């Protein structure tokens, strides 16, 4: 394989050989002097013979060494290299996967997948030629550019050394869109993708460039927590659920799952994990004040990924629901009296709170009361009155949404309604949908039950009055009321709790516009301001762990950010990526060979020749 040159313009340096040789020819000669004998001047004759042009080249090693040094330096300045790629890229964007699975180790105390990528990329940076530039782009759930197109080895190495894994799933589409945007100002033909292969197999993207997809060797076995949630049970207790899963190459192992609250272990269960298993563990905890739970998996064998071994869940404080029901709706109040953990207002011996979790009323003025869930009885909402009217005649339900949370296990069959809602036109149903209404129950000529969500508020409209129907005398009525309570529990955040994910944090319950300080794993610290509703949104959370949020003069609030990704825990690697137009890109495990620069070897040879020349010049003269 013949070498090529990236700086042929420096070939003019060979012209320096001309003055070098000329200096030897034009060297000053000794003057002629008449002397009586040449016996004592033999050395002078030898010098004269040496100064003849051809004899000088034959005998003067210093000249030959200097010619060799200058030739080698000129060759090194021309930047010779061995071409090892079929198509040589002058600009090359490098997409580096930094998602959670890139932290997986190949063996105990071994290298992570990101370390493997860094090693490959350092070799490519070291082999970078003067006319070649790299642009480093890191991507996890989002993508960011680390450097512009540059051949500055120091800048590239510093950006690479500062790169760390983010405990988030990978999304290659964001990285491809960012790379496409870079190509609009600095064109290129190929992109280098470095990943462990734990990527979605399908990408909704049309490739305008070629992709060199290089995949690292697989990591070791892994098990982790993939789901962490809780559901409120009757009596105020919490049922806590923890889902475990493992990688495809994970052999059977044993360990324990601990449930912690602070430094205290409140539950413990030994686990036996087999290849391909995904057990779901359940714990029963008493209700009470709000708490942050930590589920930590401890295995007896090697586990390659640590980010999924722990998860955090915030349980809200248990409290009774505040429900407003006017006294004239005796059927609703009677059904609510049979339920636990509900306070029905108004009460004769207790003050009425300023806000409620649920309002059930047949008085339109009660809609002004603040509540997450409102259920109006026998009232058509103001914005729907032009579309639906109510006639006082018998009606029946012909269909209802059995999968809705309100009508689960509730049968409206054979229920007689003495109020019949009637659509004002044939397009009333479509017009209601445009207003945001969802029909939960349909009568013969119009909707019986409507539901509409406005922001965080939920409005349920019974267009018939239950007192003018046989529904209160059916077994489904108390179930309907219980479903209303469950809906209010869910909307108030008291029915269930889901562990938050890494990427972005959110929290509420702060004073409006309060300054809050957030601290978290890996020395994370940031100060942000709450919005007018006392909420914090858009807080970056790249690492899994427990974050503490402290408002000015307030009590710290803990929020967990968790990986909880079955795909990242599985460490599953794809062999190819599929893009739009049925275009596929296959992955290769062996790193591609980059062009190898030869200038440093030639410059080293020139330096060695210079040492020889210096030694030859400084050697002691030989005596005769």
SULVENBEL-V44134 format. One record per helix or strand of 2 or more residues. SS is the DSSP state (alpha for helix, beta for strand). FROM is the first residue (numbers start at 0). TO is the last residue. If there is no record, write none. Layout:
ss:from:to
SS:FROM:TO
SS:FROM:TO
This chain:
ss:from:to
beta:2:4
alpha:7:24
alpha:38:49
alpha:52:58
alpha:60:76
beta:79:81
beta:90:96
alpha:99:102
alpha:112:125
beta:132:138
beta:142:144
alpha:152:160
alpha:171:182
beta:189:194
beta:209:214
beta:222:231
beta:237:245
beta:252:260
beta:263:272
beta:279:284
beta:290:298
beta:309:314
beta:320:324
alpha:329:336
beta:341:344
beta:354:360
alpha:363:367
beta:369:376
alpha:381:383
beta:387:390
beta:396:399
beta:419:422
alpha:427:433
beta:436:442
beta:446:453
beta:456:461
alpha:465:467
alpha:470:472
alpha:475:490
beta:495:497
beta:502:506
beta:514:519
beta:523:528
beta:535:540
beta:544:550
beta:556:561
alpha:565:569
beta:575:578
alpha:579:581
beta:582:587
beta:595:596
alpha:598:617
